[in-house]
Amino acid sequence: MTQDELWDRETADRYDTPGVGVFSDEVLGPTVDRLVELAGEGKVLEFAVGTGRVAVPLVRRGVDVAGVEMSAAMIDQLRTKVDEAALPVVVGDMATARVPGVFQLVYLVYNTISNLLTQAEQVACFRNAARHLAPGGRFVVELWVPELRKLPPGQPAVVWEAQAGYIGLDTYDVLRQQVVSHHFRFGAGSREARLFRSPHRYIWLAELDLMGQLAGFELESRHADWDRSEFTAESRSHVSVYRLPSV
């Protein structure tokens, strides 16, 4: 299944959860605040803009935002919130698509770089970000930390969330550095259930930093979240800010 098939009309129609989960104020607020700070007065580009969860609030804060998105269905959902003039989007792959203009900030949120399923594509994504940035510009990556420490020998899966009506688990192929996320959602009846699966290539921190170096970036900062909590060995995710040299 291609990424465009994965993020189809059905997925786009039920992707937004206003006020809940990653759309909640406690998650979205710090994300937008930090990106506004990093953008300054410059133009901003979001790779894999999706339905505009982050980009639309940025536009409403007065930031000049453009996007790249390969799913036509996700773009259609975005267009119910904001038009092309306010938030132009180029249809294409974030590893290769070119957007007109020069940007001060490029960003990828919510593990999206892992949707690129090969190391070569992920390296190309860093290089594509660098192509769009002015000297001194920044590339921000939000990504989860692979939870292989939780895998006992012979067990291929990790349950990473379990609550009423929902179970999330990841199955790992450690030889190929691949993971499939399984999202099970349950209705009121005993037979009501829905499964959504998405493939990823997980990335180690040192590997991610090397991708940055290959594209000309230096790691400027790394925190456990958008509130800039300290990143530790126990952190489950990170927000890493890479910067190009000023000259």
Backbone as CSV, one residue per row, in Angstrom:
resi,resn,N_x,N_y,N_z,CA_x,CA_y,CA_z,C_x,C_y,C_z
1,MET,0.836,-1.196,0.000,0.000,0.000,0.000,0.870,1.246,0.000
2,THR,0.592,2.168,-0.935,1.340,3.419,-0.986,0.840,4.379,0.088
3,GLN,1.647,5.416,0.362,1.237,6.403,1.363,-0.038,7.122,0.924
4,ASP,-0.189,7.357,-0.390,-1.398,8.025,-0.873,-2.633,7.143,-0.664
5,GLU,-2.463,5.834,-0.828,-3.571,4.909,-0.576,-3.870,4.817,0.914
6,LEU,-2.823,4.860,1.726,-3.004,4.782,3.175,-3.797,5.972,3.700
7,TRP,-3.422,7.168,3.249,-4.097,8.395,3.694,-5.189,8.738,2.696
8,ASP,-6.196,7.881,2.636,-7.257,7.997,1.644,-8.414,8.836,2.173
9,ARG,-9.509,8.851,1.410,-10.659,9.674,1.773,-11.228,9.293,3.136
10,GLU,-11.359,8.008,3.382,-11.924,7.565,4.663,-11.067,8.028,5.833
11,THR,-9.745,7.885,5.689,-8.834,8.313,6.751,-8.892,9.821,6.949
12,ALA,-8.903,10.565,5.846,-8.950,12.029,5.930,-10.224,12.507,6.617
13,ASP,-11.347,11.843,6.312,-12.630,12.270,6.872,-12.701,12.097,8.385
14,ARG,-11.957,11.137,8.921,-12.025,10.909,10.369,-10.706,11.261,11.079
15,TYR,-9.805,11.933,10.357,-8.497,12.242,10.937,-8.593,13.289,12.040
16,ASP,-9.351,14.352,11.800,-9.432,15.454,12.758,-10.263,15.047,13.975
17,THR,-9.744,15.375,15.152,-10.466,15.133,16.410,-10.416,16.416,17.234
18,PRO,-11.167,17.428,16.857,-11.059,18.748,17.508,-11.151,18.679,19.022
19,GLY,-10.146,19.274,19.686,-10.137,19.338,21.147,-9.685,18.091,21.849
20,VAL,-9.360,17.034,21.090,-9.013,15.742,21.689,-7.704,15.234,21.088
21,GLY,-6.921,14.488,21.893,-5.682,13.892,21.399,-4.697,14.937,20.934
22,VAL,-4.127,14.723,19.738,-3.130,15.679,19.231,-3.769,16.994,18.800
23,PHE,-5.095,17.061,18.772,-5.801,18.313,18.481,-6.184,19.065,19.755
24,SER,-5.837,18.533,20.912,-6.178,19.192,22.170,-5.308,20.426,22.386
25,ASP,-5.801,21.353,23.160,-5.060,22.582,23.425,-3.729,22.315,24.117
26,GLU,-3.705,21.322,25.014,-2.464,21.054,25.751,-1.369,20.471,24.871
27,VAL,-1.734,19.842,23.753,-0.750,19.335,22.800,-0.455,20.380,21.723
28,LEU,-1.494,20.918,21.139,-1.334,21.814,20.004,-0.794,23.184,20.403
29,GLY,-1.197,23.684,21.575,-0.759,25.000,22.009,0.753,25.150,22.075
30,PRO,1.459,24.288,22.836,2.920,24.401,22.900,3.604,24.185,21.555
31,THR,3.030,23.312,20.715,3.600,23.080,19.391,3.585,24.362,18.569
32,VAL,2.444,24.995,18.499,2.305,26.221,17.708,3.141,27.349,18.308
33,ASP,3.133,27.488,19.619,3.921,28.543,20.268,5.401,28.420,19.929
34,ARG,5.918,27.201,19.987,7.342,26.989,19.716,7.677,27.262,18.248
35,LEU,6.828,26.832,17.340,7.082,27.064,15.925,6.990,28.546,15.579
36,VAL,6.064,29.265,16.193,5.987,30.719,15.986,7.290,31.373,16.429
37,GLU,7.796,30.942,17.560,9.061,31.495,18.073,10.210,31.220,17.114
38,LEU,10.293,29.992,16.604,11.395,29.613,15.712,11.285,30.306,14.352
39,ALA,10.059,30.568,13.919,9.853,31.188,12.608,10.271,32.651,12.595
40,GLY,10.091,33.338,13.711,10.373,34.766,13.720,9.502,35.486,12.713
41,GLU,10.111,36.286,11.855,9.383,37.010,10.817,9.461,36.298,9.466
42,GLY,10.044,35.088,9.430,10.287,34.408,8.166,9.139,33.527,7.708
43,LYS,9.275,33.038,6.473,8.306,32.118,5.900,8.552,30.710,6.434
44,VAL,7.471,29.931,6.479,7.511,28.600,7.091,6.959,27.576,6.104
45,LEU,7.566,26.391,6.093,7.122,25.298,5.238,6.911,24.048,6.083
46,GLU,5.720,23.439,5.952,5.461,22.171,6.629,5.492,21.031,5.619
47,PHE,6.368,20.059,5.853,6.346,18.820,5.095,5.221,17.939,5.634
48,ALA,4.451,17.320,4.718,3.313,16.479,5.088,2.321,17.279,5.929
49,VAL,1.771,18.321,5.331,0.904,19.260,6.044,-0.426,18.629,6.437
50,GLY,-0.845,17.569,5.757,-2.058,16.859,6.130,-3.302,17.725,6.072
51,THR,-4.110,17.631,7.104,-5.355,18.423,7.168,-5.141,19.782,7.828
52,GLY,-3.882,20.116,8.102,-3.581,21.444,8.642,-3.674,21.552,10.147
53,ARG,-3.510,20.453,10.858,-3.614,20.484,12.327,-2.729,21.575,12.924
54,VAL,-1.496,21.687,12.431,-0.552,22.684,12.945,-0.491,23.912,12.053
55,ALA,-0.543,23.712,10.744,-0.371,24.830,9.811,-1.501,25.853,9.912
56,VAL,-2.731,25.395,10.068,-3.851,26.343,10.132,-3.755,27.257,11.359
57,PRO,-3.484,26.725,12.568,-3.279,27.638,13.704,-2.120,28.607,13.497
58,LEU,-1.057,28.159,12.802,0.049,29.066,12.508,-0.412,30.208,11.605
59,VAL,-1.183,29.884,10.575,-1.717,30.922,9.683,-2.558,31.914,10.478
60,ARG,-3.362,31.385,11.396,-4.222,32.258,12.201,-3.426,33.115,13.177
61,ARG,-2.183,32.732,13.430,-1.285,33.546,14.256,-0.492,34.536,13.411
62,GLY,-0.771,34.601,12.105,-0.108,35.561,11.241,1.164,35.076,10.592
63,VAL,1.455,33.766,10.671,2.666,33.216,10.068,2.403,32.901,8.597
64,ASP,3.388,33.181,7.756,3.319,32.896,6.322,3.715,31.440,6.112
65,VAL,2.735,30.556,5.863,2.959,29.115,5.826,2.626,28.555,4.451
66,ALA,3.462,27.634,3.980,3.181,26.813,2.804,3.320,25.355,3.210
67,GLY,2.848,24.448,2.356,2.895,23.040,2.707,3.226,22.141,1.535
68,VAL,3.641,20.927,1.876,3.799,19.827,0.921,2.941,18.678,1.422
69,GLU,2.182,18.052,0.537,1.319,16.935,0.934,1.058,16.050,-0.291
70,MET,1.183,14.726,-0.119,0.979,13.836,-1.250,-0.445,13.284,-1.333
71,SER,-1.233,13.399,-0.268,-2.573,12.841,-0.252,-3.598,13.891,-0.678
72,ALA,-4.259,13.652,-1.817,-5.284,14.582,-2.289,-6.442,14.663,-1.306
73,ALA,-6.773,13.545,-0.658,-7.888,13.542,0.293,-7.586,14.407,1.510
74,MET,-6.349,14.365,1.990,-5.974,15.196,3.137,-5.999,16.674,2.752
75,ILE,-5.571,16.993,1.534,-5.605,18.382,1.078,-7.042,18.869,0.977
76,ASP,-7.927,18.020,0.480,-9.340,18.404,0.392,-9.902,18.746,1.774
77,GLN,-9.509,17.964,2.780,-9.969,18.244,4.138,-9.377,19.561,4.645
78,LEU,-8.125,19.814,4.314,-7.482,21.084,4.668,-8.228,22.264,4.057
79,ARG,-8.705,22.092,2.829,-9.361,23.193,2.120,-10.718,23.551,2.718
80,THR,-11.260,22.725,3.583,-12.492,23.104,4.282,-12.199,24.121,5.381
81,LYS,-10.917,24.323,5.703,-10.530,25.232,6.782,-9.885,26.519,6.271
82,VAL,-9.128,26.403,5.181,-8.365,27.554,4.696,-8.137,27.383,3.207
83,ASP,-8.137,28.496,2.454,-8.007,28.388,1.003,-6.548,28.438,0.563
84,GLU,-6.350,28.228,-0.747,-5.004,28.161,-1.319,-4.239,29.462,-1.138
85,ALA,-4.934,30.573,-1.197,-4.254,31.861,-1.061,-3.643,32.028,0.322
86,ALA,-4.323,31.519,1.337,-3.833,31.657,2.706,-2.789,30.612,3.051
87,LEU,-2.902,29.423,2.447,-1.972,28.331,2.765,-1.745,27.503,1.499
88,PRO,-0.816,27.938,0.639,-0.553,27.198,-0.599,0.084,25.843,-0.309
89,VAL,-0.315,24.829,-1.070,0.194,23.479,-0.883,0.649,22.918,-2.226
90,VAL,1.853,22.362,-2.240,2.369,21.642,-3.401,2.083,20.162,-3.200
91,VAL,1.488,19.523,-4.195,1.202,18.096,-4.119,2.473,17.328,-4.466
92,GLY,2.941,16.508,-3.547,4.155,15.758,-3.823,4.734,15.116,-2.587
93,ASP,5.864,14.469,-2.783,6.593,13.730,-1.759,7.518,14.693,-1.014
94,MET,7.504,14.632,0.320,8.314,15.567,1.100,9.817,15.356,0.904
95,ALA,10.220,14.222,0.337,11.642,13.981,0.090,12.124,14.634,-1.193
96,THR,11.186,14.995,-2.085,11.598,15.500,-3.394,10.864,16.750,-3.864
97,ALA,9.658,17.026,-3.367,8.847,18.136,-3.886,9.523,19.480,-3.614
98,ARG,9.424,20.373,-4.580,10.020,21.710,-4.441,8.921,22.759,-4.366
99,VAL,9.019,23.620,-3.363,8.048,24.691,-3.148,8.717,26.016,-3.477
100,PRO,8.078,26.888,-4.264,8.690,28.175,-4.591,8.946,29.015,-3.340
101,GLY,10.060,29.726,-3.352,10.369,30.627,-2.244,11.511,30.125,-1.383
102,VAL,11.910,31.001,-0.467,12.967,30.697,0.503,12.367,30.810,1.895
103,PHE,12.662,29.858,2.758,12.001,29.756,4.051,13.001,29.882,5.194
104,GLN,12.483,30.357,6.321,13.282,30.442,7.532,13.148,29.180,8.374
105,LEU,12.048,28.464,8.178,11.768,27.281,8.989,11.051,26.241,8.144
106,VAL,11.540,25.006,8.230,10.841,23.833,7.702,10.606,22.904,8.876
107,TYR,9.433,22.289,8.946,9.181,21.404,10.079,8.384,20.169,9.679
108,LEU,8.580,19.126,10.475,7.891,17.843,10.360,7.408,17.456,11.747
109,VAL,6.120,17.240,11.920,5.589,16.932,13.247,5.043,15.514,13.310
110,TYR,4.853,15.040,14.532,4.113,13.814,14.820,4.642,12.591,14.069
111,ASN,5.979,12.425,14.091,6.637,11.207,13.586,6.588,11.063,12.071
112,THR,6.254,12.124,11.346,5.968,11.974,9.918,7.174,11.539,9.098
113,ILE,8.384,11.892,9.505,9.552,11.484,8.721,9.670,9.969,8.667
114,SER,9.124,9.278,9.662,9.195,7.811,9.674,8.257,7.180,8.657
115,ASN,7.352,7.966,8.047,6.517,7.454,6.965,7.331,7.171,5.708
116,LEU,8.515,7.765,5.609,9.451,7.421,4.539,10.125,6.118,4.940
117,LEU,10.019,5.092,4.123,10.301,3.730,4.567,11.711,3.237,4.267
118,THR,12.568,4.121,3.726,13.960,3.749,3.520,14.865,4.833,4.080
119,GLN,16.074,4.440,4.422,17.041,5.416,4.909,17.351,6.446,3.834
120,ALA,17.446,6.003,2.582,17.759,6.925,1.486,16.696,8.011,1.361
121,GLU,15.429,7.651,1.497,14.356,8.645,1.418,14.425,9.616,2.591
122,GLN,14.759,9.125,3.765,14.846,9.992,4.939,16.016,10.973,4.811
123,VAL,17.142,10.501,4.287,18.268,11.403,4.019,17.860,12.452,2.984
124,ALA,17.141,12.015,1.949,16.684,12.948,0.913,15.748,14.010,1.490
125,CYS,14.965,13.627,2.488,14.067,14.586,3.134,14.860,15.695,3.826
126,PHE,15.914,15.327,4.542,16.776,16.342,5.166,17.371,17.264,4.090
127,ARG,17.839,16.673,3.009,18.442,17.488,1.956,17.403,18.391,1.290
128,ASN,16.183,17.902,1.173,15.124,18.724,0.599,14.786,19.896,1.520
129,ALA,14.786,19.639,2.825,14.578,20.739,3.769,15.671,21.793,3.616
130,ALA,16.920,21.347,3.520,18.039,22.289,3.386,17.915,23.119,2.115
131,ARG,17.422,22.507,1.026,17.268,23.242,-0.240,16.293,24.404,-0.120
132,HIS,15.338,24.274,0.771,14.296,25.295,0.904,14.668,26.417,1.873
133,LEU,15.734,26.240,2.639,16.020,27.159,3.735,17.028,28.237,3.360
134,ALA,16.827,29.413,3.943,17.819,30.479,3.871,18.997,30.130,4.776
135,PRO,20.166,30.745,4.567,21.273,30.545,5.506,20.821,30.827,6.938
136,GLY,21.200,29.941,7.855,20.775,30.081,9.239,19.389,29.541,9.518
137,GLY,18.723,29.009,8.485,17.377,28.472,8.661,17.369,27.174,9.436
138,ARG,16.200,26.825,9.961,16.069,25.659,10.846,15.121,24.609,10.268
139,PHE,15.425,23.356,10.614,14.580,22.211,10.289,14.223,21.531,11.605
140,VAL,12.926,21.432,11.890,12.452,20.861,13.154,11.801,19.506,12.883
141,VAL,12.201,18.504,13.655,11.682,17.145,13.505,11.139,16.675,14.852
142,GLU,9.859,16.314,14.875,9.261,15.679,16.054,9.156,14.183,15.769
143,LEU,9.708,13.363,16.671,9.819,11.934,16.380,9.806,11.122,17.664
144,TRP,9.250,9.919,17.564,9.247,9.046,18.727,10.559,8.266,18.835
145,VAL,10.876,7.842,20.049,12.073,7.045,20.296,11.691,5.575,20.167
146,PRO,12.378,4.797,19.327,12.048,3.378,19.199,12.104,2.673,20.560
147,GLU,11.068,1.880,20.857,10.942,1.282,22.184,11.414,-0.167,22.202
148,LEU,12.541,-0.408,21.577,13.034,-1.779,21.504,13.479,-2.319,22.856
149,ARG,13.769,-1.455,23.807,14.143,-1.945,25.140,13.004,-2.707,25.806
150,LYS,11.770,-2.475,25.338,10.615,-3.161,25.911,10.382,-4.542,25.293
151,LEU,11.152,-4.881,24.241,10.941,-6.147,23.557,11.772,-7.254,24.203
152,PRO,11.147,-8.214,24.884,11.901,-9.378,25.350,12.229,-10.279,24.167
153,PRO,13.235,-11.146,24.297,13.598,-12.035,23.187,12.399,-12.832,22.685
154,GLY,12.222,-12.820,21.368,11.154,-13.596,20.761,9.816,-12.893,20.677
155,GLN,9.689,-11.691,21.261,8.415,-10.968,21.207,8.541,-9.813,20.223
156,PRO,7.695,-9.780,19.188,7.847,-8.759,18.146,7.016,-7.503,18.350
157,ALA,6.199,-7.420,19.402,5.253,-6.310,19.515,5.331,-5.629,20.875
158,VAL,4.994,-4.327,20.884,4.931,-3.523,22.103,3.592,-2.803,22.138
159,VAL,2.854,-2.957,23.227,1.644,-2.160,23.437,2.072,-0.840,24.046
160,TRP,1.799,0.250,23.342,2.266,1.547,23.831,1.141,2.407,24.402
161,GLU,-0.091,1.978,24.204,-1.202,2.679,24.856,-2.400,1.739,24.943
162,ALA,-3.059,1.752,26.089,-4.280,0.963,26.269,-5.226,1.737,27.165
163,GLN,-6.402,2.053,26.648,-7.411,2.774,27.409,-8.780,2.338,26.921
164,ALA,-9.801,2.804,27.565,-11.154,2.421,27.182,-11.422,2.791,25.726
165,GLY,-11.749,1.809,24.931,-12.080,2.047,23.537,-10.910,2.114,22.586
166,TYR,-9.685,1.945,23.090,-8.524,2.077,22.201,-7.335,1.255,22.705
167,ILE,-6.655,0.584,21.774,-5.371,-0.071,22.033,-4.432,0.284,20.886
168,GLY,-3.233,0.725,21.230,-2.208,1.000,20.235,-1.014,0.098,20.458
169,LEU,-0.567,-0.581,19.406,0.620,-1.424,19.537,1.457,-1.342,18.276
170,ASP,2.751,-1.580,18.437,3.699,-1.578,17.329,4.317,-2.955,17.180
171,THR,4.406,-3.434,15.944,5.123,-4.670,15.649,6.425,-4.301,14.940
172,TYR,7.519,-4.883,15.404,8.852,-4.508,14.932,9.485,-5.597,14.075
173,ASP,10.156,-5.166,13.015,11.076,-5.991,12.247,12.453,-5.382,12.475
174,VAL,13.173,-5.910,13.455,14.429,-5.275,13.869,15.533,-5.474,12.837
175,LEU,15.388,-6.472,11.973,16.410,-6.699,10.950,16.363,-5.596,9.893
176,ARG,15.154,-5.178,9.512,14.995,-4.168,8.462,14.667,-2.782,9.013
177,GLN,14.630,-2.658,10.327,14.355,-1.377,10.996,12.987,-0.837,10.584
178,GLN,12.016,-1.730,10.531,10.655,-1.388,10.157,9.715,-1.631,11.333
179,VAL,8.648,-0.845,11.382,7.637,-1.016,12.418,6.277,-0.724,11.791
180,VAL,5.268,-1.471,12.206,3.895,-1.194,11.789,3.097,-0.827,13.028
181,SER,2.504,0.355,13.013,1.653,0.802,14.118,0.228,0.325,13.867
182,HIS,-0.358,-0.310,14.893,-1.727,-0.820,14.816,-2.581,-0.020,15.799
183,HIS,-3.660,0.570,15.293,-4.573,1.357,16.123,-5.933,0.660,16.130
184,PHE,-6.291,0.067,17.263,-7.572,-0.620,17.416,-8.528,0.285,18.177
185,ARG,-9.680,0.558,17.575,-10.712,1.359,18.242,-11.993,0.538,18.337
186,PHE,-12.595,0.543,19.529,-13.720,-0.321,19.825,-14.974,0.502,20.074
187,GLY,-16.095,0.008,19.531,-17.379,0.637,19.762,-18.058,0.057,20.985
188,ALA,-19.335,0.384,21.139,-20.074,-0.050,22.323,-20.400,-1.536,22.282
189,GLY,-20.633,-2.081,21.119,-20.981,-3.493,21.007,-19.773,-4.405,21.076
190,SER,-20.010,-5.666,21.373,-18.908,-6.614,21.528,-18.216,-6.913,20.196
191,ARG,-18.851,-6.619,19.076,-18.266,-6.909,17.775,-17.895,-5.651,17.005
192,GLU,-17.982,-4.528,17.640,-17.669,-3.273,16.966,-16.205,-2.912,17.180
193,ALA,-15.414,-2.972,16.105,-13.994,-2.641,16.191,-13.513,-2.136,14.835
194,ARG,-12.515,-1.271,14.860,-11.931,-0.741,13.636,-10.417,-0.732,13.793
195,LEU,-9.719,-1.165,12.754,-8.263,-1.220,12.773,-7.694,-0.307,11.702
196,PHE,-6.704,0.516,12.120,-5.940,1.312,11.173,-4.472,0.977,11.368
197,ARG,-3.767,0.637,10.288,-2.350,0.288,10.359,-1.526,1.225,9.491
198,SER,-0.353,1.590,9.981,0.545,2.438,9.200,1.983,1.945,9.333
199,PRO,2.690,1.791,8.209,4.091,1.341,8.250,5.040,2.512,8.460
200,HIS,6.152,2.232,9.123,7.156,3.254,9.408,8.557,2.644,9.340
201,ARG,9.534,3.505,9.167,10.934,3.116,9.394,11.420,3.910,10.590
202,TYR,11.749,3.221,11.678,12.182,3.940,12.865,13.637,4.378,12.727
203,ILE,13.975,5.454,13.428,15.277,6.111,13.272,15.906,6.310,14.644
204,TRP,17.129,5.866,14.791,17.864,6.114,16.028,18.350,7.556,16.069
205,LEU,18.565,8.086,17.262,18.969,9.485,17.405,20.281,9.779,16.685
206,ALA,21.274,8.926,16.877,22.566,9.164,16.233,22.428,9.125,14.719
207,GLU,21.574,8.236,14.229,21.328,8.147,12.789,20.659,9.419,12.280
208,LEU,19.689,9.919,13.019,18.996,11.147,12.634,19.971,12.316,12.571
209,ASP,20.847,12.412,13.566,21.832,13.499,13.583,22.796,13.390,12.402
210,LEU,23.151,12.162,12.032,24.028,11.980,10.873,23.316,12.395,9.587
211,MET,22.021,12.112,9.485,21.247,12.580,8.335,21.320,14.102,8.246
212,GLY,21.215,14.749,9.402,21.332,16.199,9.429,22.690,16.670,8.950
213,GLN,23.743,16.029,9.410,25.094,16.415,8.997,25.284,16.243,7.492
214,LEU,24.745,15.172,6.933,24.886,14.933,5.498,24.213,16.032,4.675
215,ALA,23.196,16.666,5.246,22.488,17.743,4.560,23.031,19.120,4.912
216,GLY,24.066,19.182,5.740,24.678,20.457,6.091,24.181,21.090,7.365
217,PHE,23.379,20.357,8.158,22.822,20.896,9.400,23.713,20.582,10.605
218,GLU,23.525,21.391,11.637,24.051,21.086,12.968,22.873,20.996,13.930
219,LEU,22.953,20.077,14.889,21.904,19.979,15.903,22.004,21.181,16.833
220,GLU,20.928,21.967,16.891,20.907,23.155,17.745,20.336,22.840,19.124
221,SER,19.279,22.028,19.174,18.680,21.677,20.464,17.865,20.404,20.327
222,ARG,17.677,19.739,21.464,16.798,18.557,21.504,16.107,18.529,22.857
223,HIS,14.784,18.442,22.827,13.989,18.370,24.046,13.008,17.210,23.957
224,ALA,12.433,16.864,25.084,11.512,15.737,25.138,10.135,16.078,24.584
225,ASP,9.823,17.383,24.490,8.501,17.798,24.001,8.572,19.250,23.562
226,TRP,7.420,19.774,23.166,7.374,21.152,22.682,7.475,22.165,23.814
227,ASP,7.265,21.739,25.050,7.443,22.616,26.204,8.905,22.744,26.605
228,ARG,9.791,22.067,25.871,11.243,22.083,26.117,11.622,21.405,27.429
229,SER,10.905,20.341,27.766,11.315,19.499,28.887,12.638,18.818,28.549
230,GLU,13.412,18.503,29.573,14.711,17.877,29.353,14.552,16.526,28.665
231,PHE,15.380,16.285,27.655,15.403,14.982,27.005,16.317,14.058,27.800
232,THR,15.804,12.887,28.186,16.560,11.923,28.983,16.488,10.545,28.338
233,ALA,17.174,9.589,28.954,17.157,8.209,28.466,15.776,7.589,28.553
234,GLU,14.884,8.171,29.358,13.534,7.632,29.509,12.505,8.336,28.624
235,SER,12.911,9.356,27.886,11.975,10.098,27.041,11.449,9.208,25.919
236,ARG,10.158,9.311,25.649,9.533,8.490,24.614,9.504,9.184,23.253
237,SER,9.801,10.471,23.239,9.820,11.210,21.979,10.765,12.399,22.120
238,HIS,10.997,13.080,21.017,11.876,14.254,21.066,11.474,15.253,19.997
239,VAL,11.811,16.502,20.257,11.710,17.585,19.276,13.132,18.077,19.040
240,SER,13.643,17.798,17.844,15.026,18.142,17.517,15.051,19.293,16.525
241,VAL,15.875,20.289,16.820,15.989,21.481,15.965,17.371,21.472,15.331
242,TYR,17.404,21.436,14.002,18.648,21.470,13.239,18.768,22.825,12.541
243,ARG,19.992,23.294,12.409,20.189,24.629,11.817,21.300,24.610,10.793
244,LEU,21.084,25.351,9.709,22.119,25.535,8.706,23.073,26.631,9.150
245,PRO,24.323,26.602,8.686,25.236,27.708,8.987,24.667,29.036,8.463
246,SER,25.004,30.104,9.126,24.484,31.423,8.753,25.095,31.947,7.472
247,VAL,26.303,31.514,7.154,26.954,31.948,5.903,27.541,30.734,5.221
